[in-house]
Amino acid sequence: MLLKNVIEEYLSELKNIKRYSYHTNKSYAADLKHFYKFCQQNSKTGIQSLSEKFIKLYLMSLNESGLEVRSIARKLSSIKGLFNYAHRQNYIAINPAKIISNPKGKRQLPEVISTQKILEACRHAEETDQLPELVAAIFELLYGCALRVSELCALNLRSVDFNSATVKVTGKGSKDRIVPLGNKSAEILRKYLSVRKEAKDNKSLLVTGTGKRIYPRYVYRIVTKYLSKVTDIKKKSPHSLRHSAATHMLDSGANLNAVKEILGHESLSTTQIYTHVSIERLKSTYKKSHPKS
């Protein structure tokens, strides 16, 4: 069986049967395209011709190119998914990727932005941006509801229920969850809707000045622009607002399971990284202020 055909079948399964999100499918496709190119360069065109040794050779080439451990682990995950599929379909008798372990790297804790800095960023937008209400709504939903950027962009008018103070969010794997909408968030959203340009598709919640649904690159550009004015953290991205929201909730005594549900995590272990962030913040405060530190 040609490797190219197996990859196409596998990506089709992720999209049409497992119904992964657009961005997840795009990520898998990019990873496997890169792997396929490496295989071509080494005259490997059939799925049966790929061994454990060859896959490790590919991973070594990624490491030598200077790629981060986290990115290498993600590519390996995509490759493992491909070979699991090929094994299920009986295209290969033995799965060469099964026993390859993920590369180990130092765990990097997400950086956190203070609530004060987030408010300052919104004030900068209010003073200088042509669409300050939209910027405020973007920041408020990313931080106030701890949304992923893809979830934010997918919101429709009917996603928000002001009466029950909730937002219906479609997360990874097209799974829906209900997230609380705070009073401040509701106030900012109402203000935005009062001046919002009519959506060209008649359903999008957040739209650009031309009425088109916002998209990830648009959100990244806005968030990076205004966070750059108030903080020097390394990653000034929409996801840093989600990280900050989760950490602040735990700092304030929120139940870990409740935070897991708000974030839409599959596993509690994924949410637990934020407990490490909170502990590190606690240590930092202790060192800076305790006389016995």
ABEGO torsion letter per residue (X at the ends): XBAAAAAAAAAAAAAAAAGBBAAAAAAAAAAAAAAAAAAAAAGBABAAABBAAAAAAAAAAAAAAGBBAAAAAAAAAAAAAAAAAAAAAGABABBAAAABBBBBBBBBBBBBBBAAAAAAAAAAAAAABABAAAAAAAAAAAAAAGBBAAAAAABBAAABBAAAGBBBBBBBGGBBBBBBBBAAAAAAAAAAAAABBBBAAGABABBBAAGBBBBAAAAAAAAAAAAAAABABABBBAAAAAAAAAAAAAAAGBBAAAAAAAAGBABAAAAAAAAAAAAAAAAAAAAAABAAX
